[in-house]
């Protein structure tokens, strides 16, 4: 929560600076009012709890009344919440609330579409680190609200040995050995995942072990089926790379445990909504 407060404070400082001169110029400081959030599109609502935090960070006396919760499916005209208090405070919060909620709702909506596409399979949809700098906590929270799962939050909570790590370390075996030695020395429980580019690399990983999950990077659906059969449940499996809404069902049916999709957070359409005086 402390990180969320920091991000909200940055957003407030970025937008308000030394004062909201538009409001200061024409709105009395004592004026009271009420606004409500209305959806202008169809999708999954996300960011209601964050909106409450934004309002209260600006003015603790604002009365925030939610009508819908995060994860609710909304249609055009649906009301998400109302906020009442000093008009000056409501106007200060308006754009920040909309920026956060429109983006989060867009991510949640898109995630939900992907999740529904693989219903009935064992696979789970994962996000990636392809997020807007400074917005990752909000982006990944929106993925969860939309029914997806979070991959690692950053470089600190999982070891992910990608192709460059492997190449710079001197090969698959060296990268895995060094990663395990590092974890042992650190004395911290950190899962290790390694990216593979073909069946030969998978076999090399299986011989040495020492990882929790094998990523199948840019594999075709047919090659994914072969890889899943080869691994045979000894390690978790994750498909990644160039997977679209049109192709994702095939990867899920190939039997992988996870499918990571960067588009959940970096190729999204914000959900349209507004904040208007009641």
ABEGO torsion letter per residue (X at the ends): XAAAAAAAAAAAAAAAEAEBAAAAAABBAABBBBBBBBBABBEBBBGAAAAAAAAAAABAABBBBBABBBGBBBBBGBBABBBBEBAAAAAAAAAAAAAAAAAAAAAAAAAAAAAAAABGBABBBBBBABBBBGAAAAAAAAAAAAGBBBBBABAAABBBBBAAAAAAAGEAAAAAAAAAAAAAAAGBBBBBBBBBABAAAAAAAAAAEGBABBBBBGBBAAAAAAAAAAAGGABBBBBBEGBBAAAAAAAAAAGBABBBBAAAAABBBBBBBBBBBX
